Amino acid sequence: MTDLSDWQLDARLAAEAKCAAELGLCRILLRNEHRFPWVVLVPRRANVSESFDLNGPDCALLWGEVDAVAAALKAVTGAAKINIAAFGNMVPQLHIHIVARSPEDPAWPGSAVGWATPEPYSSAPSFWADLLARLNLSER
């Protein structure tokens, strides 16, 4: 088991989250933006800004979790496309955005990132509970 005592979630990522749960490596955050089913995975490792900063097993686990969450998000939302991105220009802590997209969303076919000021949820969306159930997780 890896020591997590040095790991902290960046305050900006925490501020953008509505809910959270724990995967094996990553904390999964529901981004507080009701127009898009959007989650963010953050590996619970200190001082990591790029996926290649992780050791081999952690890097493989990261991409396995990304794929599992992306597939589950597509299944529970019926999305036409899943967008996966790791930017890190404003928040250097490694985090992976996973966004379910469809022709009905307001930014389609353009980017959901930086499209407009986020509009928060009034309560957690039903897809969040469905996603956690599909991944056998419980809310943190």
N, C-alpha and C positions, 0 to 999 in steps of 0.2 A: 504494500500500500504506500502511495506517495504522500509525503508530508504536505499538507495544504496550509500550514500555519503562515506562510509568507504570501499566499495568494489572496488578492482582494479584487472584487469586481469594481471596475472603473465607475466612478460616480455618475458620469454622463450616460453610460449604458444602463445603470440602475435607474436613473431618472426617466429614461425612455421606456421602461418596462412596466407592464400592467400586472403580470404574473410570472412565476418562475417555477422550475422543477429541476431535478438533477438527473443527468445521465451518468454513465460510467466515468467519462472524462469531462464532459461539458455541463455547464449550467445552461439550460434552455430558457430563454426569456421570450415572453409574448410582447412584441413591440406595441406600444399604446397608440395605435393608428387604425381606426375602425374601417377605413376604406380599403384596406388590403390585409388578407391573412398573412401575417409577417412574424417570423420568429428569428431570434438571434442566438447562435451557439457560441459560448465563450469557454475555451478550455481552462480548467481550474489548475493552471500552472503559472507560477510567478515569472515575471520578466520575459514574456513571450510576445513578440510582435509579428512574427511570420510563422507559417506552418512548418517551414524547414528549421525553425528554432527548437521544435519539439524533437525528442529522441524518436528513433524509428518506430517502436511499438505505439507510442502516443500519437505520432503522426498518422499511422495506419488506423488507430482507433478514432481519431478525429474525423477522417474522411468516411469511415464506416458509419459514424453517428450522423454526419451530414447526409449521407445517402439514405439512412433509415428514416430520419426526420423528414427529409424532402419527399420520400415516397409516401409516408404517412400523411403529410400535409396535403399532398395531391389527392390522396384517397378520401380524406375527410372533407375537402373543399370542392372536389370536382374540377379543380383548376385545369385550364388548357395548357399552362406552361408553368414550370417552377424556375424562378431566377435564383441563382446562388452567387454570392459575391463576398469578397473580403477586401474592404477598402483600407481603413486604418489611417487615413490622412488626418482626421480630426481626433480620433481616439486610437492611439497606437497599440493598445492591448488587443491581441489577436481576437477577432470575433468574426463570425460568418453569418451573413444575412441570408435567410431563405424566405422568399416571397412567392406566394401563390398568386398567379396572374390569370386573368380571363378577359375576353373582349368586352365584358360588361363593366370592368373597373374603370374609374375615371381617367386614368393616365394611359390606358392601352392605346397604342402599342409602345408608347414611350416608357421611359424609366419611372419607377415609383420613387426612387431615391431623389430627394431634393425637389420633387415635383411641386409641392405646396406645403404650407404649414400643417403639421400633423393634426388630425382631429381625434381626440381621445375617445376610448370606449366609455360608456356609462357603467357597464358591468362586463365581466369576462364573456366573450362570445362562446356560443355552443361548440364551435369547432375546436376550441381549446380543450374542453373536457373530452371530446372525441379523440383528439390527438394524443392526449395523455393516456387515455384508455388503450388506444392502439399500440402505444409504446410501452405499456405496462408501467406507467409512472404515476406518482401522486404529486399534487402541488406542494411546493416548498412553503 
